[in-house]
Amino acid sequence: MAAAGSALAQEPAPAGAHVEGVAAEAAAGADARRENVRGDETFQSSYTCVSPSGASDKAPIVCEGSISPVLPELYFSLSWHLDEFGDRAIETVHIRRKGEVEPFQTIGNVASLAASQIPNNDFELIDVNFDGYHDFRLIAAGTAGPNVLYRNWLWEPDEEAFVGNAALDELVSPEFDPETQEIVSRWRSSAEEGGVDIYIWEEGRTVLIHRETDRYAGPSACTRTFFDRIDGELRETGTGACG
């Protein structure tokens, strides 16, 4: 990226050239990241959840699924209560292996709050860090707008436990692309501004590598600004029309 940074300092590159260069570098980076996968990245997880029969049923939500083809199935028991507004708050998650009675891990202070109409607080088993093991997440808080936050716990095979990730919890509406090994976060800060951020994993942390920001000046007037990570910093690399 240093050469790109030097050329950029001399003369801004056209938006088209910028996008082509970034795409080539992203593809090369994705190939390199895939070489570091430790688990089975082809594994497709499946899971089911059994919810309480109604608001008066205080039984835990129980979800069952696999996080790896070589590990036992896991049971996730989600303890919950309804708050004063009728939203479901998940308090604690107990996790046990199939065939075992006692949980091998208990997660407290879950801080998952969702409207009662959202099944199981949107519990999901998904490989969020592309290491071949599936992790789990719950909605942190639902909003009226498009911005949704999640609480994420990543499977650590060396510890044989799920570990929270505060940095990932801060990403809005994250989507995970196993092909590019990238996280896409689509966000809106106001009626006049929104955009998309792209992150990768580096040494266990999320790193922002690309941003596109749309600013609206009217129904048909919108400018898109591009930013890319160059020499460790996010720099503006071009502008164009939204679309």
C-alpha positions as CSV (number, residue, x, y, z in Angstrom):
1,M,0.0,0.0,0.0
2,A,3.0,2.3,0.4
3,A,3.4,2.8,-3.4
4,A,-0.3,3.7,-3.6
5,G,0.2,6.2,-0.8
6,S,3.1,7.9,-2.7
7,A,1.1,8.1,-5.9
8,L,-1.9,9.5,-4.1
9,A,0.2,12.2,-2.5
10,Q,1.4,13.4,-5.9
11,E,-1.9,13.4,-7.8
12,P,-5.4,11.9,-6.8
13,A,-6.2,8.9,-8.9
14,P,-9.5,8.7,-10.8
15,A,-12.3,7.0,-8.8
16,G,-12.4,4.1,-11.4
17,A,-8.7,3.4,-11.0
18,H,-8.9,3.5,-7.3
19,V,-11.8,1.0,-7.1
20,E,-9.9,-1.4,-9.5
21,G,-6.7,-1.2,-7.4
22,V,-8.6,-1.7,-4.1
23,A,-10.4,-4.7,-5.5
24,A,-7.2,-6.4,-6.6
25,E,-5.6,-5.8,-3.3
26,A,-8.7,-7.1,-1.4
27,A,-8.7,-10.3,-3.5
28,A,-5.0,-10.9,-2.7
29,G,-5.6,-10.2,1.0
30,A,-8.6,-12.6,1.1
31,D,-6.5,-15.4,-0.4
32,A,-3.8,-14.8,2.2
33,R,-6.3,-14.7,5.1
34,R,-7.9,-18.0,4.0
35,E,-4.5,-19.7,4.4
36,N,-4.7,-19.1,8.1
37,V,-8.0,-20.8,8.7
38,R,-7.6,-23.4,11.5
39,G,-11.0,-25.1,11.4
40,D,-13.2,-26.4,8.6
41,E,-14.3,-23.3,6.7
42,T,-16.6,-25.4,4.5
43,F,-18.7,-26.4,7.5
44,Q,-22.3,-25.3,7.4
45,S,-23.8,-25.0,10.8
46,S,-27.5,-25.8,11.6
47,Y,-29.3,-25.1,14.8
48,T,-32.8,-25.1,16.3
49,C,-34.3,-23.2,19.2
50,V,-37.3,-24.1,21.4
51,S,-38.9,-21.0,22.8
52,P,-41.3,-20.6,25.8
53,S,-44.9,-21.1,24.9
54,G,-45.9,-17.6,26.0
55,A,-45.1,-14.7,28.3
56,S,-46.3,-16.6,31.3
57,D,-43.9,-19.5,30.5
58,K,-40.6,-18.6,32.2
59,A,-38.7,-21.6,30.9
60,P,-35.3,-20.8,29.3
61,I,-34.9,-20.6,25.6
62,V,-33.0,-23.7,24.5
63,C,-31.0,-23.7,21.3
64,E,-29.1,-26.8,19.9
65,G,-26.5,-26.8,17.2
66,S,-23.0,-27.7,16.0
67,I,-20.0,-25.3,15.8
68,S,-17.6,-27.8,14.1
69,P,-18.0,-31.3,12.5
70,V,-15.5,-32.7,14.9
71,L,-17.0,-31.3,18.2
72,P,-20.1,-32.5,20.0
73,E,-23.3,-30.7,19.5
74,L,-23.9,-27.9,22.0
75,Y,-27.0,-26.8,24.0
76,F,-27.4,-23.1,24.8
77,S,-29.9,-22.4,27.6
78,L,-30.9,-18.7,27.6
79,S,-32.4,-17.4,30.8
80,W,-34.6,-14.3,30.3
81,H,-37.2,-11.9,31.7
82,L,-39.5,-9.3,30.3
83,D,-38.7,-5.7,31.1
84,E,-41.3,-3.0,31.9
85,F,-41.8,-2.3,28.2
86,G,-42.4,-5.9,27.4
87,D,-39.0,-6.5,25.7
88,R,-37.2,-9.8,26.3
89,A,-33.9,-9.4,28.2
90,I,-31.5,-12.3,28.1
91,E,-29.6,-12.5,31.5
92,T,-27.5,-15.6,31.4
93,V,-26.4,-18.3,28.9
94,H,-25.5,-21.8,30.1
95,I,-23.7,-24.0,27.5
96,R,-23.3,-27.7,27.8
97,R,-22.2,-30.5,25.4
98,K,-24.6,-33.1,24.2
99,G,-24.6,-36.1,26.5
100,E,-23.4,-34.0,29.5
101,V,-25.6,-32.7,32.3
102,E,-23.6,-29.8,33.7
103,P,-22.7,-26.8,31.6
104,F,-19.0,-26.3,30.7
105,Q,-19.5,-22.6,30.5
106,T,-21.8,-20.0,31.9
107,I,-21.9,-16.4,30.4
108,G,-23.4,-13.7,32.6
109,N,-24.2,-10.1,32.0
110,V,-25.3,-11.0,28.5
111,A,-27.0,-7.6,27.9
112,S,-29.3,-8.8,25.0
113,L,-32.5,-6.9,24.7
114,A,-35.0,-7.4,21.9
115,A,-38.7,-7.0,21.2
116,S,-40.6,-10.1,22.2
117,Q,-41.7,-10.6,18.6
118,I,-38.1,-11.3,17.6
119,P,-37.6,-15.1,18.0
120,N,-34.9,-16.1,20.5
121,N,-33.4,-12.6,20.6
122,D,-32.1,-13.5,17.1
123,F,-29.8,-16.2,18.4
124,E,-27.5,-17.4,15.6
125,L,-24.5,-19.7,15.1
126,I,-22.2,-18.2,12.5
127,D,-18.5,-18.1,11.8
128,V,-17.8,-14.4,12.4
129,N,-14.0,-14.5,12.3
130,F,-13.6,-17.0,9.4
131,D,-11.5,-19.5,11.4
132,G,-13.6,-22.5,10.5
133,Y,-15.4,-22.7,13.9
134,H,-18.9,-21.3,14.4
135,D,-19.5,-18.6,17.0
136,F,-22.7,-17.3,18.4
137,R,-24.4,-14.0,18.7
138,L,-27.6,-12.3,20.1
139,I,-29.1,-8.9,19.4
140,A,-27.7,-6.4,21.8
141,A,-30.4,-3.8,21.1
142,G,-32.9,-3.4,18.4
143,T,-33.6,0.1,17.0
144,A,-36.3,1.7,14.9
145,G,-33.8,2.5,12.2
146,P,-31.5,0.2,10.2
147,N,-28.6,0.2,12.7
148,V,-28.6,-3.0,14.8
149,L,-26.0,-4.0,17.3
150,Y,-25.1,-7.6,18.4
151,R,-23.4,-9.2,21.3
152,N,-20.8,-11.7,19.9
153,W,-19.0,-14.6,21.5
154,L,-16.2,-16.3,19.5
155,W,-15.2,-19.9,20.0
156,E,-11.5,-20.2,21.1
157,P,-10.4,-23.8,20.4
158,D,-7.3,-23.5,22.6
159,E,-9.5,-22.5,25.6
160,E,-12.5,-24.6,24.5
161,A,-14.8,-21.8,25.4
162,F,-16.6,-18.8,23.9
163,V,-15.0,-15.4,24.4
164,G,-16.8,-12.0,24.0
165,N,-15.4,-9.5,21.5
166,A,-16.1,-5.9,22.4
167,A,-14.8,-4.5,19.1
168,L,-17.1,-6.7,17.0
169,D,-20.0,-5.7,19.3
170,E,-19.5,-2.1,18.2
171,L,-20.1,-2.8,14.5
172,V,-23.5,-1.9,13.2
173,S,-25.5,-4.5,11.3
174,P,-22.5,-6.7,10.4
175,E,-22.6,-9.1,7.5
176,F,-19.9,-11.8,7.2
177,D,-18.5,-12.8,3.8
178,P,-16.6,-16.0,4.0
179,E,-15.4,-15.7,0.3
180,T,-13.7,-12.3,0.8
181,Q,-13.1,-12.9,4.6
182,E,-14.5,-9.4,5.2
183,I,-17.1,-7.9,7.5
184,V,-19.5,-5.4,5.9
185,S,-21.2,-2.9,8.1
186,R,-24.0,-0.8,6.6
187,W,-24.9,2.2,8.7
188,R,-26.9,5.4,8.8
189,S,-26.1,8.4,11.0
190,S,-29.0,10.6,9.8
191,A,-31.4,11.2,7.0
192,E,-28.7,13.0,5.1
193,E,-25.8,10.6,5.7
194,G,-25.2,6.9,5.5
195,G,-22.6,4.5,4.3
196,V,-20.8,1.2,4.4
197,D,-17.7,0.1,6.2
198,I,-15.5,-3.0,5.4
199,Y,-13.4,-4.6,8.0
200,I,-11.0,-7.5,8.1
201,W,-9.5,-9.5,11.0
202,E,-5.9,-8.9,11.9
203,E,-4.3,-10.7,14.9
204,G,-7.7,-11.2,16.5
205,R,-9.0,-7.6,16.1
206,T,-11.2,-5.9,13.5
207,V,-9.5,-3.4,11.2
208,L,-11.4,-0.9,9.0
209,I,-9.9,-1.0,5.5
210,H,-12.6,0.7,3.3
211,R,-15.4,3.2,3.8
212,E,-18.0,4.7,1.5
213,T,-20.0,7.6,2.8
214,D,-23.1,9.0,1.0
215,R,-24.2,12.5,1.8
216,Y,-27.5,13.8,0.5
217,A,-28.1,17.4,-0.4
218,G,-31.6,16.8,-1.8
219,P,-33.8,14.2,-3.4
220,S,-31.5,13.8,-6.4
221,A,-28.2,15.2,-5.1
222,C,-25.9,12.8,-3.5
223,T,-22.1,12.5,-3.2
224,R,-20.2,9.4,-2.4
225,T,-16.8,9.7,-0.8
226,F,-14.3,6.8,-0.7
227,F,-11.8,6.1,2.0
228,D,-9.2,3.4,2.1
229,R,-6.6,2.2,4.6
230,I,-3.2,3.3,3.4
231,D,0.0,3.0,5.5
232,G,-2.2,2.2,8.5
233,E,-4.5,5.2,8.2
234,L,-7.9,5.7,6.7
235,R,-7.5,8.3,3.9
236,E,-9.9,9.8,1.4
237,T,-9.2,8.3,-2.0
238,G,-12.0,9.6,-4.3
239,T,-15.5,10.9,-4.8
240,G,-18.3,10.2,-7.2
241,A,-22.1,10.1,-7.6
242,C,-24.1,7.8,-5.4
243,G,-25.6,4.7,-7.0
